[in-house]
Amino acid sequence: MRRTAFSQNAVPSGLSALNRSWPFAGGGIRDIGVGGRYVEERQEPAGPDEVVARIDAVCICSSDIKIIRMGKAHPLFAERNLADSPAVLGHEMALTIVDAGANWRDRFRPGDRLGLQPAIMVEGKRRTVGMDLPGAFADHIRLDARVLAGEGPYVFPVPADVSAATIAMLEPYACVEAAYRPNCRTSLKPGGRLLVVETRPGTRFDLPAPAGEVVLVGAGEAARAWVEGAATVASHASLEAFTASEAWQASYDDIILAGPLDAGATAQVAGRLAKGGLMVLVGAELARENVILDAARIHYHELSFLGAPGPSLSEAFLPARTRFEVRAGGTTLVLGAGGAMGRIHTHRALELKDGPATIIATSRKGARLKALEDDFAPLARQHGKTLVVIDDGEVEACVGRLAPEGCDDVVVVAPEVAVIERGARLMRPDGMLVLFAGMPFGQSCALPLGLVSSGNARITGSTGCTVADQLAVLDRVVEGSLELSGNLEAVAGLGALPDALEAVNAGKVSGKIAIYPALLDLPVTPVRDLRQDGQPVRWSLEDERRLLRGAASYASQE
């Protein structure tokens, strides 16, 4: 779908005199705001380099809850005094321009609708709208060149006939979409720093020769000849000699492990990967032996692992060994499917045209199991797929019955080492393990890294998304092949934000809660309760408009 201009919002725009927001200065959920209430501030017109946008809808993300729980201990606030500089959270949003400064009026005008990508780059550093920059738990948001231009732009026009709640859900759906796109490197970095550890001769180095800095460990004649033209080459006779050298302190863009090495030493070598690094295992012979890795690094640092039985190095880079998408016609296991993001992974698998034939969705909570069954079983039947919704304690028995060799793909949507390790055990030797939920750095996780070499396995992790990912989801929404509103469980007004955060934190809701700032006093209300028949509703633009005309009279207008 081509988007060449911003779409006008049917709701009249206008700059209000006050802006209400919920600043977070530390503490718990009930400490958000000032004295447990939102704050009101005078709304200034947009400056020459600013745009002021109305928040039409904002959805609550589990990361909002994580930030509130961690408070000052959160890495994003390491250099920030929240007491002096509170943060306005909220990064899943739908916007309408209400005022554009002089330098932006040729591009933006009041009434233009837009979506926003919250993860932005500012002077080469990652920043997040709703964390580093003020977010959408407010009536309005101010945007400047960091978002409107900079290394972006990070805003994009959206159609007039799509609900604000759907636009707000583009970001979480796009984060899930990004988990199945190439999200880490699958080729050696040109001119990067390369480490080659060879423990057994015979590997064929049948790739273009590296040109950057190379460190060789135990390398034979073929490896030395391969790197002959590199800019810098250092050599060590053994791994022991290398670990005792200054070169061991460096990090490496690429690491090639050629030949067998025990799990402990493999973990040591893998620990030298730089952010965005790639490790290639050729002839590792570890099979299902576990290697201790930091799962958070795979998730946040975009680490990549490729491999092949050997002796050919180039075989590790074949398309069959570099897949990111779930296997067509296979069995996908979603561990932690009951929460909002797990539901999105499940939803995507069910809607995917060439996706898995069987989806096993797990949860620890009975209410969430029922919600998964109620919301997605009809969709599974519609697409001729098998959806199996089971309690967490039934996983091994279910996989043993439906996929005795293991699942083709295992998606872990829980920030727990035990769940990741469990998922790895339930994966086929040629399966894919997708690490989606983030966890603190430094937690040891035992993973069958040898299967990447011997079994064609994949271990991937991703975080965040791009504007392109959001636009790809929006295209599917517009063409009718993906309906996001089935994942909207409740709505609320801005005044009920603490109650909505508490509901998410306590696991009282399975899907998303959309906050409508225009409805200040609307309590947290399940979408199904907005219908007289109590049946689930696919949240349409007309449903949304009807709600905005008056929440109290919504049911009677049905």
Summary of the structure (lengths in Angstrom):
residues: 558
radius of gyration: 25.2
end to end distance: 32.8
largest distance: 82.0
contacts: 1961
relative contact order: 0.12
helix: 32%
strand: 27%
